[in-house]
């Protein structure tokens, strides 16, 4: 957590410096620019900072990809290919060029939207990602919604009734979230709620007879089915999502509740909370207005990181629930030395992290007057 | 003095610890009219705990006990938490020590002052706004409309403390407890803040309990002084008669105050054996 928090703050810091440099002339006395112009400069700084971070991400993924002791040519032609075929493939893949040239070519192709072709699926990596990422997005979003809607109130409640039975129970739930392995919870969940009680659907995104009935528009079945007006499919998808999303939700709930509780305990011992009590403010308002509002900023960091973690795709959960998500895709690609797919998926995950960091950044400024 | 506003007899505040129950206030008794009472003492003498006990803001597991604990005829010990909330702010209020920590960082000054008023009175938005601005003016804030829209980190410490005073006085309480209201401020603004408290207290005829560790300050702003040490009142006297104090602790404190015209090379150190042995 501490590390992740550091990373997030580092990114926030970076964006500020870039924005500062860009915005400096506007602040110098004598320059009287309009508010709109300043906003534009700020926006430009923001975009530049995103681009720089993204370029750094590209460089790291690319060089890690080149440093891994895997021969991408062998992955394509197989180890029994004649020398001439091997050489031809190597030339075609541009691997005879010096590494810096390869990097520039790679950046150029990524910028033009070409992530290469996957060796294992034989399709364009971009198309693969368009298929697998929405599946993960759908599950992770539902998971984080469950985590936030239950975790935050649980944490607040536990902190306000510190030491009570409810507090103890919430703390145990929090500990379970850390201690229970995802695959175990997934399997037990399937055994109980699917096999025994039949409350939820089994693995997969849809029942087999619904498969392929609707055109993927967003790739998110819940949305696509509604767009197509197929409520049957919508509820079937929801039925399938319920268990894996709940399992993911449980893990983020445990983490969010734990963090919320400790943030709130810290807040409740602050002087301004006492000030509010001195004023005669009701306990409910003391908790939600005076103690909870200031923790929104750290809480957003926690929720953001938790969501980003879920969007990386949980390999365990995706495997157990046969979920065609990005975690699964990345693992299969790695095992097959399918470097284009690995780089592509890593890029998407990195971009998600950058995106969530930037959104948190903006939210900080909205929520904390000291950060404006 | 009129009928007593506050009657306290044998007040005890205790906290359970691993070594057993510790009394931080041990049998404090005093009565207070609409006057200015100073409580002085060193850190840990129980003066702040006495102040918080009057508002019943001692958090569990701390407990408050007393033989008599009456405010304006109301037995505070018998009041429920809900009834106490109607007394807090509206009838007894408290100015806290450091505005850096005691003002909510994410609410504007105006919102916080308005909240103190709205908690106890139903007023229209415009009326509230007007009262807040008038109150800010009363604590000598020049540009109240601008200041009301600022956040606590945007104002100075002295201004913050004046905002605090405004917030605590806007519901027009009968008793104001000022818990080290100037300890966190520069000497240059201390006098101003105290003058404002003094002016408001006099004008509205409130009772004031001024808690401080500064003997000089207390003797110049209060009518009567209580000196506390290790949870007990060791000395009670009129402000003007502080020089005639009899308890060795008070005498020691007075002796340790430096004077401008003195020629002592070294200030005496408190000799605790004089009273602790008793």
Contacts between the chains, C-beta under 8 A, distances in Angstrom:
chain1	res1	chain2	res2	distance
A	270	B	101	6.8
A	271	B	96	6.1
A	271	B	97	7.7
A	271	B	98	7.1
A	271	B	101	3.9
A	271	B	102	4.3
A	272	B	101	6.7
A	272	B	102	5.5
A	272	B	103	5.9
A	272	B	104	4.4
A	272	B	105	7.3
A	274	B	57	6.7
A	274	B	96	7.0
A	274	B	102	7.3
A	275	B	96	5.8
A	275	B	102	4.8
A	275	B	103	7.0
A	275	B	104	7.3
A	275	B	164	7.8
A	275	B	167	7.8
A	276	B	104	7.2
A	276	B	115	7.8
A	277	B	55	8.0
A	277	B	57	5.9
A	277	B	88	6.9
A	278	B	55	6.2
A	278	B	57	6.9
A	278	B	88	5.9
A	278	B	89	6.4
A	278	B	93	6.5
A	278	B	94	4.8
A	278	B	96	7.3
A	278	B	168	7.3
A	279	B	88	6.8
A	279	B	89	4.2
A	279	B	93	7.7
A	279	B	115	6.6
A	279	B	116	4.5
A	279	B	119	5.8
A	279	B	167	7.1
A	279	B	168	7.7
A	280	B	85	4.7
A	280	B	86	6.6
A	280	B	87	7.3
A	280	B	88	3.9
A	280	B	89	3.5
A	280	B	90	6.0
A	280	B	119	5.1
A	280	B	120	6.3
A	281	B	85	7.7
A	281	B	89	7.8
A	281	B	115	6.7
A	281	B	119	5.4
A	282	B	85	6.4
A	282	B	119	7.8
A	283	B	81	7.8
A	289	B	107	7.9
A	290	B	104	5.6
A	290	B	107	8.0
A	293	B	104	7.8
A	293	B	106	5.2
A	293	B	107	7.6
A	294	B	104	7.3
A	294	B	105	6.1
A	294	B	106	5.2
A	367	B	106	7.5
A	368	B	105	7.9
A	368	B	106	6.4
A	369	B	105	7.4
A	369	B	106	6.2
A	369	B	108	7.9
A	369	B	151	4.3
A	369	B	153	7.3
A	370	B	105	6.3
A	370	B	151	7.1
A	370	B	153	5.2
